């Protein structure tokens, strides 16, 4: 495993990249964050944190988010690959 | 979004498929669950739940698990796609 700080930085970059992919998918569907949250059964304040890369969601919610975005978790993680650590 | 029960069943199948993918990757690396847990900084009882599909891990831990398995989260989710809901 790479050095601790490197993993921390790469993990934050992973969450940011995931957020950007989720945002792109949401806007492609023409949904607002509030509409997406409602699809997942949330009354707001869910997808905002995901898209900012600040919400550390669980696999359960990753699955629900993907379903609400009419896709699957594998597809949502497509934009998150990183070059292997040095 | 598909009916509630259908999402619940599909979500459980997703966690099971993810667990199987993680197990296959671990055994391909010749690691025990204890060795994998240690790579992630856990003293056991982490990867067992993941592989049984009973641990609802966060994206942070998904990232750490992938790094410990010398891959990335996108690759680990490869075997989890499902046919679209009926």
Backbone of each chain as nested JSON, in Angstrom:
{
  "chains": [
    {"id": "A", "residues": [
      {"number": 1, "name": "UNK", "atoms": {"N": [0.841, -1.198, 0.0], "CA": [0.0, 0.0, 0.0], "C": [0.881, 1.257, 0.0]}},
      {"number": 2, "name": "UNK", "atoms": {"N": [0.467, 2.29, -0.766], "CA": [1.266, 3.53, -0.8], "C": [1.299, 4.22, 0.571]}},
      {"number": 3, "name": "UNK", "atoms": {"N": [2.176, 5.224, 0.698], "CA": [2.351, 5.934, 1.982], "C": [1.011, 6.549, 2.412]}},
      {"number": 4, "name": "UNK", "atoms": {"N": [0.863, 6.738, 3.744], "CA": [-0.417, 7.161, 4.322], "C": [-0.928, 8.449, 3.67]}},
      {"number": 5, "name": "UNK", "atoms": {"N": [-0.048, 9.487, 3.599], "CA": [-0.544, 10.771, 3.073], "C": [-0.985, 10.617, 1.629]}},
      {"number": 6, "name": "UNK", "atoms": {"N": [-0.232, 9.819, 0.86], "CA": [-0.559, 9.627, -0.549], "C": [-1.948, 8.992, -0.669]}},
      {"number": 7, "name": "UNK", "atoms": {"N": [-2.25, 7.996, 0.177], "CA": [-3.562, 7.333, 0.116], "C": [-4.647, 8.352, 0.459]}},
      {"number": 8, "name": "UNK", "atoms": {"N": [-4.369, 9.217, 1.444], "CA": [-5.371, 10.201, 1.857], "C": [-5.688, 11.155, 0.702]}},
      {"number": 9, "name": "UNK", "atoms": {"N": [-4.631, 11.59, 0.014], "CA": [-4.807, 12.521, -1.118], "C": [-5.54, 11.819, -2.258]}},
      {"number": 10, "name": "UNK", "atoms": {"N": [-5.141, 10.592, -2.537], "CA": [-5.744, 9.869, -3.659], "C": [-7.203, 9.54, -3.339]}},
      {"number": 11, "name": "UNK", "atoms": {"N": [-7.495, 9.283, -2.058], "CA": [-8.871, 8.969, -1.665], "C": [-9.763, 10.203, -1.865]}},
      {"number": 12, "name": "UNK", "atoms": {"N": [-9.222, 11.386, -1.499], "CA": [-10.002, 12.626, -1.68], "C": [-10.233, 12.884, -3.164]}},
      {"number": 13, "name": "UNK", "atoms": {"N": [-9.222, 12.61, -3.979], "CA": [-9.36, 12.804, -5.431], "C": [-10.401, 11.837, -5.992]}},
      {"number": 14, "name": "UNK", "atoms": {"N": [-10.433, 10.629, -5.422], "CA": [-11.422, 9.617, -5.835], "C": [-12.83, 10.136, -5.548]}},
      {"number": 15, "name": "UNK", "atoms": {"N": [-13.052, 10.657, -4.337], "CA": [-14.393, 11.151, -3.971], "C": [-14.782, 12.342, -4.845]}},
      {"number": 16, "name": "UNK", "atoms": {"N": [-13.803, 13.203, -5.159], "CA": [-14.097, 14.363, -6.022], "C": [-14.491, 13.883, -7.43]}},
      {"number": 17, "name": "UNK", "atoms": {"N": [-13.709, 12.939, -7.964], "CA": [-13.98, 12.443, -9.329], "C": [-15.351, 11.766, -9.373]}},
      {"number": 18, "name": "UNK", "atoms": {"N": [-15.662, 11.036, -8.295], "CA": [-16.968, 10.374, -8.225], "C": [-18.085, 11.421, -8.216]}},
      {"number": 19, "name": "UNK", "atoms": {"N": [-17.882, 12.493, -7.455], "CA": [-18.89, 13.562, -7.378], "C": [-19.126, 14.202, -8.723]}},
      {"number": 20, "name": "UNK", "atoms": {"N": [-18.038, 14.408, -9.452], "CA": [-18.174, 15.044, -10.781], "C": [-18.923, 14.122, -11.748]}},
      {"number": 21, "name": "UNK", "atoms": {"N": [-18.648, 12.823, -11.658], "CA": [-19.348, 11.871, -12.529], "C": [-20.838, 11.863, -12.204]}},
      {"number": 22, "name": "UNK", "atoms": {"N": [-21.163, 11.876, -10.91], "CA": [-22.575, 11.869, -10.503], "C": [-23.27, 13.156, -10.97]}},
      {"number": 23, "name": "UNK", "atoms": {"N": [-22.583, 14.292, -10.83], "CA": [-23.173, 15.565, -11.282], "C": [-23.432, 15.533, -12.802]}},
      {"number": 24, "name": "UNK", "atoms": {"N": [-22.441, 15.054, -13.556], "CA": [-22.592, 15.022, -15.021], "C": [-23.783, 14.146, -15.41]}},
      {"number": 25, "name": "UNK", "atoms": {"N": [-23.913, 13.036, -14.709], "CA": [-25.027, 12.113, -15.023], "C": [-26.368, 12.78, -14.687]}},
      {"number": 26, "name": "UNK", "atoms": {"N": [-26.4, 13.493, -13.525], "CA": [-27.646, 14.135, -13.091], "C": [-28.069, 15.209, -14.104]}},
      {"number": 27, "name": "UNK", "atoms": {"N": [-27.096, 16.039, -14.496], "CA": [-27.439, 17.145, -15.414], "C": [-27.797, 16.595, -16.798]}},
      {"number": 28, "name": "UNK", "atoms": {"N": [-27.176, 15.484, -17.176], "CA": [-27.528, 14.875, -18.475], "C": [-28.99, 14.415, -18.469]}},
      {"number": 29, "name": "UNK", "atoms": {"N": [-29.476, 14.032, -17.276], "CA": [-30.884, 13.609, -17.165], "C": [-31.818, 14.8, -16.967]}},
      {"number": 30, "name": "UNK", "atoms": {"N": [-31.223, 16.012, -16.856], "CA": [-32.039, 17.217, -16.676], "C": [-32.677, 17.303, -15.301]}},
      {"number": 31, "name": "UNK", "atoms": {"N": [-32.04, 16.699, -14.303], "CA": [-32.596, 16.705, -12.945], "C": [-31.897, 17.767, -12.089]}},
      {"number": 32, "name": "UNK", "atoms": {"N": [-32.657, 18.363, -11.164], "CA": [-32.029, 19.208, -10.145], "C": [-31.568, 18.297, -9.01]}},
      {"number": 33, "name": "UNK", "atoms": {"N": [-30.727, 18.814, -8.117], "CA": [-30.307, 18.015, -6.967], "C": [-31.531, 17.621, -6.129]}},
      {"number": 34, "name": "UNK", "atoms": {"N": [-32.448, 18.54, -5.986], "CA": [-33.639, 18.278, -5.164], "C": [-34.467, 17.137, -5.777]}},
      {"number": 35, "name": "UNK", "atoms": {"N": [-34.596, 17.16, -7.111], "CA": [-35.361, 16.095, -7.782], "C": [-34.662, 14.743, -7.607]}},
      {"number": 36, "name": "UNK", "atoms": {"N": [-33.324, 14.743, -7.718], "CA": [-32.568, 13.506, -7.537], "C": [-32.733, 12.999, -6.106]}},
      {"number": 37, "name": "UNK", "atoms": {"N": [-32.608, 13.903, -5.143], "CA": [-32.78, 13.512, -3.737], "C": [-34.155, 12.882, -3.52]}},
      {"number": 38, "name": "UNK", "atoms": {"N": [-35.171, 13.494, -4.109], "CA": [-36.551, 12.987, -3.951], "C": [-36.666, 11.58, -4.542]}},
      {"number": 39, "name": "UNK", "atoms": {"N": [-36.004, 11.332, -5.679], "CA": [-36.041, 10.002, -6.298], "C": [-35.478, 8.951, -5.326]}},
      {"number": 40, "name": "UNK", "atoms": {"N": [-34.496, 9.407, -4.513], "CA": [-33.863, 8.461, -3.572], "C": [-34.642, 8.396, -2.257]}},
      {"number": 41, "name": "UNK", "atoms": {"N": [-35.666, 9.229, -2.113], "CA": [-36.44, 9.233, -0.88], "C": [-35.866, 10.167, 0.174]}},
      {"number": 42, "name": "UNK", "atoms": {"N": [-34.984, 11.063, -0.288], "CA": [-34.418, 12.054, 0.644], "C": [-35.104, 13.396, 0.4]}},
      {"number": 43, "name": "UNK", "atoms": {"N": [-35.233, 14.216, 1.474], "CA": [-35.84, 15.552, 1.295], "C": [-34.723, 16.585, 1.139]}},
      {"number": 44, "name": "UNK", "atoms": {"N": [-33.843, 16.397, 0.181], "CA": [-32.799, 17.391, -0.076], "C": [-31.549, 17.072, 0.731]}},
      {"number": 45, "name": "UNK", "atoms": {"N": [-30.451, 17.833, 0.444], "CA": [-29.179, 17.788, 1.165], "C": [-28.478, 16.434, 1.065]}},
      {"number": 46, "name": "UNK", "atoms": {"N": [-28.711, 15.666, 0.029], "CA": [-27.955, 14.409, -0.133], "C": [-26.98, 14.549, -1.298]}},
      {"number": 47, "name": "UNK", "atoms": {"N": [-27.523, 14.793, -2.494], "CA": [-26.647, 14.758, -3.681], "C": [-25.664, 15.928, -3.694]}},
      {"number": 48, "name": "UNK", "atoms": {"N": [-25.983, 17.028, -3.022], "CA": [-25.048, 18.165, -2.98], "C": [-23.703, 17.742, -2.415]}},
      {"number": 49, "name": "UNK", "atoms": {"N": [-23.733, 17.049, -1.278], "CA": [-22.499, 16.601, -0.64], "C": [-21.764, 15.573, -1.485]}},
      {"number": 50, "name": "UNK", "atoms": {"N": [-22.548, 14.699, -2.154], "CA": [-21.921, 13.703, -3.036], "C": [-21.158, 14.409, -4.145]}},
      {"number": 51, "name": "UNK", "atoms": {"N": [-21.811, 15.379, -4.767], "CA": [-21.215, 16.061, -5.929], "C": [-20.015, 16.915, -5.536]}},
      {"number": 52, "name": "UNK", "atoms": {"N": [-20.003, 17.407, -4.287], "CA": [-18.835, 18.181, -3.798], "C": [-17.702, 17.27, -3.342]}},
      {"number": 53, "name": "UNK", "atoms": {"N": [-17.972, 15.962, -3.299], "CA": [-16.931, 15.022, -2.862], "C": [-16.745, 15.031, -1.353]}},
      {"number": 54, "name": "UNK", "atoms": {"N": [-17.761, 15.514, -0.631], "CA": [-17.633, 15.6, 0.833], "C": [-18.489, 14.566, 1.563]}},
      {"number": 55, "name": "UNK", "atoms": {"N": [-19.363, 13.856, 0.836], "CA": [-20.211, 12.857, 1.501], "C": [-19.63, 11.467, 1.259]}},
      {"number": 56, "name": "UNK", "atoms": {"N": [-19.337, 10.784, 2.343], "CA": [-18.719, 9.462, 2.254], "C": [-19.815, 8.399, 2.256]}},
      {"number": 57, "name": "UNK", "atoms": {"N": [-20.523, 8.292, 1.148], "CA": [-21.722, 7.452, 1.147], "C": [-21.406, 5.972, 1.214]}},
      {"number": 58, "name": "UNK", "atoms": {"N": [-22.41, 5.195, 1.651], "CA": [-22.226, 3.747, 1.783], "C": [-22.57, 3.065, 0.458]}},
      {"number": 59, "name": "UNK", "atoms": {"N": [-22.197, 1.782, 0.357], "CA": [-22.497, 1.035, -0.873], "C": [-24.002, 1.001, -1.115]}},
      {"number": 60, "name": "UNK", "atoms": {"N": [-24.78, 0.868, -0.029], "CA": [-26.245, 0.895, -0.154], "C": [-26.699, 2.155, -0.877]}},
      {"number": 61, "name": "UNK", "atoms": {"N": [-26.212, 3.303, -0.397], "CA": [-26.623, 4.573, -1.006], "C": [-25.997, 4.775, -2.377]}},
      {"number": 62, "name": "UNK", "atoms": {"N": [-24.823, 4.181, -2.591], "CA": [-24.231, 4.222, -3.931], "C": [-25.169, 3.5, -4.901]}},
      {"number": 63, "name": "UNK", "atoms": {"N": [-25.712, 2.365, -4.439], "CA": [-26.629, 1.597, -5.293], "C": [-27.89, 2.42, -5.579]}},
      {"number": 64, "name": "UNK", "atoms": {"N": [-28.456, 3.025, -4.512], "CA": [-29.694, 3.814, -4.674], "C": [-29.46, 5.029, -5.571]}},
      {"number": 65, "name": "UNK", "atoms": {"N": [-28.305, 5.676, -5.394], "CA": [-27.972, 6.848, -6.22], "C": [-27.877, 6.427, -7.692]}},
      {"number": 66, "name": "UNK", "atoms": {"N": [-27.21, 5.308, -7.934], "CA": [-27.072, 4.834, -9.323], "C": [-28.445, 4.525, -9.918]}},
      {"number": 67, "name": "UNK", "atoms": {"N": [-29.304, 3.879, -9.121], "CA": [-30.652, 3.549, -9.627], "C": [-31.428, 4.838, -9.923]}},
      {"number": 68, "name": "UNK", "atoms": {"N": [-31.302, 5.828, -9.048], "CA": [-32.002, 7.105, -9.255], "C": [-31.448, 7.843, -10.474]}},
      {"number": 69, "name": "UNK", "atoms": {"N": [-30.188, 7.571, -10.809], "CA": [-29.563, 8.181, -11.982], "C": [-29.688, 7.264, -13.2]}},
      {"number": 70, "name": "UNK", "atoms": {"N": [-30.564, 6.232, -13.058], "CA": [-30.87, 5.311, -14.166], "C": [-29.611, 4.635, -14.72]}},
      {"number": 71, "name": "UNK", "atoms": {"N": [-28.731, 4.25, -13.804], "CA": [-27.514, 3.534, -14.216], "C": [-27.14, 2.551, -13.115]}},
      {"number": 72, "name": "UNK", "atoms": {"N": [-25.891, 2.05, -13.107], "CA": [-25.49, 1.143, -12.027], "C": [-24.175, 1.635, -11.413]}},
      {"number": 73, "name": "UNK", "atoms": {"N": [-23.836, 1.121, -10.199], "CA": [-22.667, 1.643, -9.482], "C": [-21.377, 1.559, -10.309]}},
      {"number": 74, "name": "UNK", "atoms": {"N": [-21.227, 0.459, -11.061], "CA": [-20.014, 0.289, -11.874], "C": [-19.875, 1.459, -12.849]}},
      {"number": 75, "name": "UNK", "atoms": {"N": [-20.976, 1.797, -13.49], "CA": [-20.962, 2.88, -14.484], "C": [-20.625, 4.215, -13.818]}},
      {"number": 76, "name": "UNK", "atoms": {"N": [-21.15, 4.42, -12.598], "CA": [-20.928, 5.698, -11.906], "C": [-19.472, 5.881, -11.501]}},
      {"number": 77, "name": "UNK", "atoms": {"N": [-18.751, 4.752, -11.346], "CA": [-17.353, 4.878, -10.911], "C": [-16.395, 4.989, -12.092]}},
      {"number": 78, "name": "UNK", "atoms": {"N": [-16.968, 4.973, -13.303], "CA": [-16.126, 4.943, -14.511], "C": [-15.084, 6.059, -14.536]}},
      {"number": 79, "name": "UNK", "atoms": {"N": [-15.457, 7.266, -14.135], "CA": [-14.512, 8.375, -14.267], "C": [-13.526, 8.487, -13.109]}},
      {"number": 80, "name": "UNK", "atoms": {"N": [-13.47, 7.458, -12.228], "CA": [-12.668, 7.641, -11.008], "C": [-11.309, 6.931, -11.045]}},
      {"number": 81, "name": "UNK", "atoms": {"N": [-11.002, 6.209, -12.133], "CA": [-9.714, 5.503, -12.137], "C": [-8.568, 6.505, -12.044]}},
      {"number": 82, "name": "UNK", "atoms": {"N": [-7.505, 6.055, -11.375], "CA": [-6.319, 6.907, -11.224], "C": [-5.101, 6.116, -11.714]}},
      {"number": 83, "name": "UNK", "atoms": {"N": [-4.047, 6.794, -12.169], "CA": [-2.817, 6.063, -12.47], "C": [-2.33, 5.395, -11.186]}},
      {"number": 84, "name": "UNK", "atoms": {"N": [-1.704, 4.205, -11.268], "CA": [-1.228, 3.534, -10.053], "C": [-0.265, 4.444, -9.278]}},
      {"number": 85, "name": "UNK", "atoms": {"N": [-0.213, 4.269, -7.934], "CA": [0.675, 5.121, -7.137], "C": [2.131, 4.959, -7.58]}},
      {"number": 86, "name": "UNK", "atoms": {"N": [2.919, 6.012, -7.453], "CA": [4.35, 5.968, -7.882], "C": [5.129, 4.964, -7.026]}}
    ]},
    {"id": "B", "residues": [
      {"number": 1, "name": "UNK", "atoms": {"N": [-37.759, 4.975, -10.667], "CA": [-37.114, 3.966, -9.83], "C": [-38.044, 2.742, -9.684]}},
      {"number": 2, "name": "UNK", "atoms": {"N": [-37.456, 1.512, -9.714], "CA": [-38.257, 0.282, -9.571], "C": [-38.951, 0.223, -8.198]}},
      {"number": 3, "name": "UNK", "atoms": {"N": [-39.902, -0.696, -8.073], "CA": [-40.666, -0.845, -6.824], "C": [-39.714, -1.087, -5.654]}},
      {"number": 4, "name": "UNK", "atoms": {"N": [-40.161, -0.678, -4.447], "CA": [-39.3, -0.714, -3.245], "C": [-38.7, -2.104, -3.025]}},
      {"number": 5, "name": "UNK", "atoms": {"N": [-39.546, -3.157, -3.024], "CA": [-39.004, -4.49, -2.712], "C": [-37.97, -4.908, -3.738]}},
      {"number": 6, "name": "UNK", "atoms": {"N": [-38.247, -4.559, -5.002], "CA": [-37.321, -4.942, -6.07], "C": [-35.966, -4.273, -5.823]}},
      {"number": 7, "name": "UNK", "atoms": {"N": [-35.96, -2.987, -5.409], "CA": [-34.691, -2.28, -5.153], "C": [-33.968, -2.959, -3.996]}},
      {"number": 8, "name": "UNK", "atoms": {"N": [-34.722, -3.37, -2.973], "CA": [-34.103, -4.002, -1.792], "C": [-33.418, -5.316, -2.201]}},
      {"number": 9, "name": "UNK", "atoms": {"N": [-34.109, -6.083, -3.026], "CA": [-33.543, -7.366, -3.478], "C": [-32.33, -7.14, -4.362]}},
      {"number": 10, "name": "UNK", "atoms": {"N": [-32.455, -6.178, -5.27], "CA": [-31.345, -5.915, -6.202], "C": [-30.148, -5.346, -5.448]}},
      {"number": 11, "name": "UNK", "atoms": {"N": [-30.406, -4.563, -4.398], "CA": [-29.322, -3.975, -3.614], "C": [-28.559, -5.089, -2.889]}},
      {"number": 12, "name": "UNK", "atoms": {"N": [-29.308, -6.061, -2.334], "CA": [-28.67, -7.182, -1.63], "C": [-27.841, -8.0, -2.615]}},
      {"number": 13, "name": "UNK", "atoms": {"N": [-28.37, -8.193, -3.815], "CA": [-27.634, -8.957, -4.846], "C": [-26.362, -8.201, -5.238]}},
      {"number": 14, "name": "UNK", "atoms": {"N": [-26.462, -6.872, -5.271], "CA": [-25.299, -6.041, -5.596], "C": [-24.205, -6.234, -4.535]}},
      {"number": 15, "name": "UNK", "atoms": {"N": [-24.577, -6.19, -3.248], "CA": [-23.59, -6.353, -2.169], "C": [-22.971, -7.747, -2.211]}},
      {"number": 16, "name": "UNK", "atoms": {"N": [-23.795, -8.763, -2.532], "CA": [-23.285, -10.143, -2.626], "C": [-22.278, -10.26, -3.781]}},
      {"number": 17, "name": "UNK", "atoms": {"N": [-22.645, -9.698, -4.93], "CA": [-21.764, -9.783, -6.112], "C": [-20.453, -9.045, -5.833]}},
      {"number": 18, "name": "UNK", "atoms": {"N": [-20.567, -7.918, -5.141], "CA": [-19.358, -7.153, -4.794], "C": [-18.465, -7.988, -3.875]}},
      {"number": 19, "name": "UNK", "atoms": {"N": [-19.087, -8.659, -2.896], "CA": [-18.328, -9.491, -1.96], "C": [-17.596, -10.609, -2.681]}},
      {"number": 20, "name": "UNK", "atoms": {"N": [-18.27, -11.216, -3.637], "CA": [-17.641, -12.309, -4.393], "C": [-16.46, -11.8, -5.221]}},
      {"number": 21, "name": "UNK", "atoms": {"N": [-16.619, -10.62, -5.801], "CA": [-15.519, -10.037, -6.586], "C": [-14.323, -9.752, -5.689]}},
      {"number": 22, "name": "UNK", "atoms": {"N": [-14.593, -9.204, -4.504], "CA": [-13.498, -8.888, -3.575], "C": [-12.802, -10.178, -3.123]}},
      {"number": 23, "name": "UNK", "atoms": {"N": [-13.601, -11.219, -2.833], "CA": [-12.997, -12.507, -2.412], "C": [-12.109, -13.062, -3.529]}},
      {"number": 24, "name": "UNK", "atoms": {"N": [-12.613, -13.05, -4.754], "CA": [-11.851, -13.604, -5.889], "C": [-10.532, -12.851, -6.041]}},
      {"number": 25, "name": "UNK", "atoms": {"N": [-10.593, -11.554, -5.895], "CA": [-9.374, -10.729, -6.044], "C": [-8.391, -11.056, -4.918]}},
      {"number": 26, "name": "UNK", "atoms": {"N": [-8.928, -11.219, -3.676], "CA": [-8.054, -11.509, -2.521], "C": [-7.362, -12.859, -2.719]}},
      {"number": 27, "name": "UNK", "atoms": {"N": [-8.137, -13.867, -3.087], "CA": [-7.547, -15.207, -3.233], "C": [-6.569, -15.241, -4.409]}},
      {"number": 28, "name": "UNK", "atoms": {"N": [-6.853, -14.462, -5.44], "CA": [-5.911, -14.413, -6.58], "C": [-4.561, -13.833, -6.134]}},
      {"number": 29, "name": "UNK", "atoms": {"N": [-4.598, -12.964, -5.119], "CA": [-3.351, -12.382, -4.602], "C": [-2.711, -13.288, -3.551]}},
      {"number": 30, "name": "UNK", "atoms": {"N": [-3.423, -14.396, -3.212], "CA": [-2.886, -15.336, -2.22], "C": [-2.913, -14.779, -0.803]}},
      {"number": 31, "name": "UNK", "atoms": {"N": [-3.865, -13.892, -0.532], "CA": [-3.95, -13.285, 0.803], "C": [-5.046, -13.969, 1.629]}},
      {"number": 32, "name": "UNK", "atoms": {"N": [-4.826, -14.038, 2.942], "CA": [-5.906, -14.447, 3.847], "C": [-6.725, -13.195, 4.179]}},
      {"number": 33, "name": "UNK", "atoms": {"N": [-7.916, -13.383, 4.742], "CA": [-8.72, -12.228, 5.148], "C": [-7.95, -11.399, 6.181]}},
      {"number": 34, "name": "UNK", "atoms": {"N": [-7.268, -12.104, 7.08], "CA": [-6.522, -11.392, 8.151], "C": [-5.412, -10.531, 7.532]}},
      {"number": 35, "name": "UNK", "atoms": {"N": [-4.704, -11.091, 6.54], "CA": [-3.631, -10.321, 5.893], "C": [-4.214, -9.095, 5.18]}},
      {"number": 36, "name": "UNK", "atoms": {"N": [-5.358, -9.281, 4.517], "CA": [-5.993, -8.143, 3.818], "C": [-6.425, -7.078, 4.827]}},
      {"number": 37, "name": "UNK", "atoms": {"N": [-7.033, -7.52, 5.916], "CA": [-7.462, -6.559, 6.952], "C": [-6.256, -5.769, 7.463]}},
      {"number": 38, "name": "UNK", "atoms": {"N": [-5.142, -6.49, 7.676], "CA": [-3.932, -5.822, 8.188], "C": [-3.425, -4.784, 7.19]}},
      {"number": 39, "name": "UNK", "atoms": {"N": [-3.503, -5.111, 5.894], "CA": [-3.069, -4.145, 4.861], "C": [-3.885, -2.857, 4.962]}},
      {"number": 40, "name": "UNK", "atoms": {"N": [-5.158, -3.015, 5.37], "CA": [-6.038, -1.837, 5.465], "C": [-5.913, -1.162, 6.83]}},
      {"number": 41, "name": "UNK", "atoms": {"N": [-5.124, -1.737, 7.719], "CA": [-4.963, -1.153, 9.048], "C": [-6.02, -1.633, 10.028]}},
      {"number": 42, "name": "UNK", "atoms": {"N": [-6.706, -2.726, 9.661], "CA": [-7.722, -3.293, 10.573], "C": [-7.139, -4.555, 11.215]}},
      {"number": 43, "name": "UNK", "atoms": {"N": [-7.551, -4.825, 12.477], "CA": [-7.065, -6.039, 13.141], "C": [-8.121, -7.148, 12.962]}},
      {"number": 44, "name": "UNK", "atoms": {"N": [-8.471, -7.447, 11.732], "CA": [-9.402, -8.544, 11.482], "C": [-10.844, -8.058, 11.451]}},
      {"number": 45, "name": "UNK", "atoms": {"N": [-11.761, -8.961, 11.089], "CA": [-13.218, -8.771, 11.091], "C": [-13.684, -7.66, 10.154]}},
      {"number": 46, "name": "UNK", "atoms": {"N": [-12.935, -7.368, 9.099], "CA": [-13.421, -6.373, 8.121], "C": [-13.807, -7.073, 6.822]}},
      {"number": 47, "name": "UNK", "atoms": {"N": [-12.822, -7.741, 6.201], "CA": [-13.099, -8.272, 4.853], "C": [-14.09, -9.439, 4.898]}},
      {"number": 48, "name": "UNK", "atoms": {"N": [-14.195, -10.129, 6.037], "CA": [-15.158, -11.236, 6.127], "C": [-16.579, -10.749, 5.835]}},
      {"number": 49, "name": "UNK", "atoms": {"N": [-16.967, -9.656, 6.462], "CA": [-18.312, -9.103, 6.257], "C": [-18.498, -8.599, 4.832]}},
      {"number": 50, "name": "UNK", "atoms": {"N": [-17.42, -8.015, 4.275], "CA": [-17.501, -7.531, 2.894], "C": [-17.765, -8.708, 1.959]}},
      {"number": 51, "name": "UNK", "atoms": {"N": [-17.019, -9.781, 2.153], "CA": [-17.118, -10.929, 1.242], "C": [-18.448, -11.662, 1.386]}},
      {"number": 52, "name": "UNK", "atoms": {"N": [-19.048, -11.588, 2.595], "CA": [-20.376, -12.219, 2.786], "C": [-21.502, -11.308, 2.287]}},
      {"number": 53, "name": "UNK", "atoms": {"N": [-21.151, -10.085, 1.895], "CA": [-22.179, -9.157, 1.413], "C": [-22.996, -8.564, 2.547]}},
      {"number": 54, "name": "UNK", "atoms": {"N": [-22.438, -8.605, 3.766], "CA": [-23.202, -8.089, 4.915], "C": [-22.644, -6.763, 5.439]}},
      {"number": 55, "name": "UNK", "atoms": {"N": [-21.459, -6.339, 4.938], "CA": [-20.903, -5.076, 5.425], "C": [-21.186, -3.97, 4.408]}},
      {"number": 56, "name": "UNK", "atoms": {"N": [-21.845, -2.924, 4.87], "CA": [-22.234, -1.822, 3.996], "C": [-21.146, -0.756, 4.044]}},
      {"number": 57, "name": "UNK", "atoms": {"N": [-20.025, -1.043, 3.392], "CA": [-18.867, -0.161, 3.572], "C": [-19.047, 1.181, 2.874]}},
      {"number": 58, "name": "UNK", "atoms": {"N": [-18.264, 2.154, 3.346], "CA": [-18.334, 3.507, 2.773], "C": [-17.384, 3.608, 1.581]}},
      {"number": 59, "name": "UNK", "atoms": {"N": [-17.541, 4.688, 0.809], "CA": [-16.66, 4.888, -0.353], "C": [-15.2, 4.97, 0.091]}},
      {"number": 60, "name": "UNK", "atoms": {"N": [-14.965, 5.604, 1.243], "CA": [-13.595, 5.672, 1.785], "C": [-13.005, 4.279, 1.917]}},
      {"number": 61, "name": "UNK", "atoms": {"N": [-13.755, 3.392, 2.569], "CA": [-13.264, 2.026, 2.783], "C": [-13.244, 1.228, 1.49]}},
      {"number": 62, "name": "UNK", "atoms": {"N": [-14.145, 1.549, 0.564], "CA": [-14.103, 0.903, -0.755], "C": [-12.773, 1.256, -1.416]}},
      {"number": 63, "name": "UNK", "atoms": {"N": [-12.373, 2.522, -1.292], "CA": [-11.105, 2.953, -1.881], "C": [-9.929, 2.238, -1.215]}},
      {"number": 64, "name": "UNK", "atoms": {"N": [-9.944, 2.168, 0.129], "CA": [-8.843, 1.51, 0.856], "C": [-8.787, 0.018, 0.546]}},
      {"number": 65, "name": "UNK", "atoms": {"N": [-9.956, -0.609, 0.454], "CA": [-10.016, -2.048, 0.126], "C": [-9.426, -2.284, -1.267]}},
      {"number": 66, "name": "UNK", "atoms": {"N": [-9.796, -1.432, -2.211], "CA": [-9.276, -1.584, -3.582], "C": [-7.75, -1.41, -3.593]}},
      {"number": 67, "name": "UNK", "atoms": {"N": [-7.261, -0.424, -2.845], "CA": [-5.806, -0.198, -2.806], "C": [-5.11, -1.414, -2.185]}},
      {"number": 68, "name": "UNK", "atoms": {"N": [-5.707, -1.964, -1.118], "CA": [-5.119, -3.137, -0.456], "C": [-5.162, -4.357, -1.37]}},
      {"number": 69, "name": "UNK", "atoms": {"N": [-6.108, -4.373, -2.295], "CA": [-6.225, -5.471, -3.261], "C": [-5.496, -5.123, -4.557]}},
      {"number": 70, "name": "UNK", "atoms": {"N": [-4.69, -4.049, -4.497], "CA": [-3.825, -3.635, -5.623], "C": [-4.647, -3.368, -6.886]}},
      {"number": 71, "name": "UNK", "atoms": {"N": [-5.814, -2.725, -6.706], "CA": [-6.651, -2.373, -7.852], "C": [-7.37, -1.064, -7.533]}},
      {"number": 72, "name": "UNK", "atoms": {"N": [-8.433, -0.737, -8.272], "CA": [-9.167, 0.493, -7.954], "C": [-10.654, 0.177, -7.818]}},
      {"number": 73, "name": "UNK", "atoms": {"N": [-11.44, 1.097, -7.207], "CA": [-12.845, 0.799, -6.922], "C": [-13.632, 0.403, -8.176]}},
      {"number": 74, "name": "UNK", "atoms": {"N": [-13.334, 1.075, -9.304], "CA": [-14.06, 0.785, -10.548], "C": [-13.874, -0.691, -10.911]}},
      {"number": 75, "name": "UNK", "atoms": {"N": [-12.627, -1.157, -10.804], "CA": [-12.327, -2.549, -11.16], "C": [-13.051, -3.511, -10.224]}},
      {"number": 76, "name": "UNK", "atoms": {"N": [-13.127, -3.16, -8.94], "CA": [-13.755, -4.051, -7.95], "C": [-15.251, -4.185, -8.177]}},
      {"number": 77, "name": "UNK", "atoms": {"N": [-15.849, -3.187, -8.831], "CA": [-17.311, -3.251, -9.04], "C": [-17.659, -3.933, -10.35]}},
      {"number": 78, "name": "UNK", "atoms": {"N": [-16.615, -4.371, -11.076], "CA": [-16.843, -4.912, -12.424], "C": [-17.879, -6.013, -12.448]}},
      {"number": 79, "name": "UNK", "atoms": {"N": [-17.864, -6.931, -11.473], "CA": [-18.771, -8.081, -11.539], "C": [-20.149, -7.804, -10.976]}},
      {"number": 80, "name": "UNK", "atoms": {"N": [-20.49, -6.514, -10.724], "CA": [-21.749, -6.257, -10.014], "C": [-22.883, -5.765, -10.927]}},
      {"number": 81, "name": "UNK", "atoms": {"N": [-22.605, -5.585, -12.21], "CA": [-23.69, -5.075, -13.064], "C": [-24.853, -6.053, -13.066]}},
      {"number": 82, "name": "UNK", "atoms": {"N": [-26.049, -5.489, -13.196], "CA": [-27.263, -6.303, -13.241], "C": [-28.061, -5.912, -14.489]}},
      {"number": 83, "name": "UNK", "atoms": {"N": [-28.881, -6.83, -15.007], "CA": [-29.777, -6.423, -16.104], "C": [-30.709, -5.334, -15.561]}},
      {"number": 84, "name": "UNK", "atoms": {"N": [-31.114, -4.374, -16.399], "CA": [-31.992, -3.304, -15.908], "C": [-33.287, -3.888, -15.332]}},
      {"number": 85, "name": "UNK", "atoms": {"N": [-33.883, -3.195, -14.328], "CA": [-35.127, -3.704, -13.719], "C": [-36.218, -3.884, -14.791]}},
      {"number": 86, "name": "UNK", "atoms": {"N": [-37.083, -4.869, -14.569], "CA": [-38.162, -5.158, -15.553], "C": [-39.15, -3.986, -15.629]}}
    ]}
  ]
}
